[in-house]
Amino acid sequence: MKVLLNKIASATRNCKLAREVTLSSQVVAQEGSVLAVRALDRKAVYNEIEDVHGRMATVNEGDIIAGVLGERRALHGYTGVVPEKVAVGDIIHLLNLGGVLGQCTSFNPDVGPACRVEVLGQVLTFPHLGERRGVPASIRTNALPTADRVGESVPIVAVSGTCMNAGKTYAACEIIRGLTRRGFKVGAAKLTGVSLRRDTLKMEDVGAVRALSFNDAGIVSTKPETSLPVARGLVKALNEPVLGTRIDVIVVELGDGIMGEYGVQQILRADDLMSLTKVHVMCANDPVGAWGAAWHFTEDLGLKISVISGPATDNAVGRAFVEDQLRHRAINARTQGDGLAEHVAGMLRPETSGA
């Protein structure tokens, strides 16, 4: 059966789908599998989907959408899993803006129940010229390889946070913007989280030579078992020259929080990656979060926070707490973006030769 897709979610982009796709009634119920579904609801909030170009489009009742089976475990959004079996006609849910599909098991009241979708079939691709037999589409096709170790790399600037919505992407982008203005050639990556292209597009918009995410490695959402090999693979890929240009530094965002369930802890405990991380920016939602992050890094991980940013530093009261009580530098990305970039650049200059 062939269907015409109304929307192609960004999570599918490794498959490079055309608007018209062929479907199979035999659905592969595993993470990364690409399905066509029909939207059954029209929500007032959390009612958009990101397409492969990064454009946000409203999901209307009846839309036929290409999405990807996967999990999500978001504090401020949806929690969902891949069902053990999926059949044509089953009702599952749209779990995030990037087009992740699964069975919703919990939701935050701010976003309401997840949008229900009806499974129409497994999307097929035809990778071999002249062959009429299709292959079940998966975002693992054309994916970047993972790695067991990083080896040599340019210095890494890591941006992590105490929770979702702590200002990590904003801080990372201000750092990329400022480093680029100062002559650095910057590579960027989002190492953990759930599929959504807009963060890496923002990184490219502010000057990153190349920006990658775990989705490029064929992962819908990271977890403790996958985050570390994926992160290593992305760092290795960014160290490869692009059109003859080599980067001087990599800025990585660790999506979700340092205590979340997307595998951030595995990366923070990886000696090879942490030895390459010359600057670590911590975005904290509030003073308690800043205190907890500082204690966790020092006492549990044996790591050093270079600077604290995020909402905890939005005004002088928060900055004073961070600097006087925690003895950490506090620089707010929203009001002191260039100062944050200058601080990071100052810590990098002895390590780099390109700036």
C-alpha positions, 0 to 999 in steps of 0.5 A: 500500500502507498500513502502520501505523507502530510508530515515527515518528522525530523527523527526520520531524517537518516532515511531521507523519505519521499512524500509518497511511501510504501507501507507494509502491514508487518510492523517491526516493533523496535526502537528506530523503526519508521512508521506511518501513523494517522493523528487522531487528536487536535491538541491545544498545547504541545500540538506541533511536529518538527519536520526534517528541515527543522520547521515546526508544523501544527499537527491536525486531526487526520494528518498522516505522519512518518515518525519513529518508534522510541522511548521518552522519559521526560520530567516536564513532558511525556514518558513512553515506551516501545510496545512489545508488539505493534500492528496496523490499527493499533493506537499509540502516541506522539511522544515528542516534537521530533516525531517519536512514537510509543505507548505513553505511560505518564504525562506532565499536566502542563502538556496534557495527554499525548496525541493519539495516533493510529498505526497505518503500517511500517514504512519501507525503503528500497536501498537497492536499485532495481529491487522491488522488495522493500526493507523496513525503514530504520533510522539506523540506516546511514547512521554515524558509527559509535565508538569504544574510545575517543583517542585524540581530540581537540578540547571539549567544552561541555554544557550540562544542567540540573534539569530540563529547561535549565538554559543549556542550549542557550548557553551552548549557543552563546559560547559557540557564537563567542568562540567563533567571533574570536577565531575558533572553528567550532564543532558542536553536538547534542550528546543526550536527550530525545530526538529534536533537530532544532538545537543543532540547527541553532548551533549551526546558526550561531557559527558551528562548522558542523553540528551533530546529535545522537539522532545522526548515530541512529538513536531516537533517545539516549539511555545508559546503555547507548549514551557513551558509545554514541557520544564517543562516536560523535566526538570522533566524527567531529574531529574529522575535517569538513571540506578540508577544514579542521575544528579547534574545539567541540562544544557539547550539550548534555541534554536533560539533567545530570540526574536524568535517565538519558545516560548523562552519568555514563558520559560524566564517568568516562575518563577518556571524554572527561580528560578531553573536557577542558571547560564544564559549564553547569546550568542550574535552575535554582540555588539548590540545584547549583549547590547539588550539582557542585557537591555531586561534581566534587564529591561523587564524580571528582570533576570540576565545574568551570562556571555556573550559568542558567536561571540560578544566575538570572540576577545578582542574588543568585550570582552572589550565592554561587560566588560567595557560598559555592565559590564558583564563577557565575556568568549568566548566558542571557545577560552576559553571553559575551562574558561567558564566551570570553571566560571559556575562550580564556580557559581554552587558549593554552589548549588550542592553536587555531584561535 
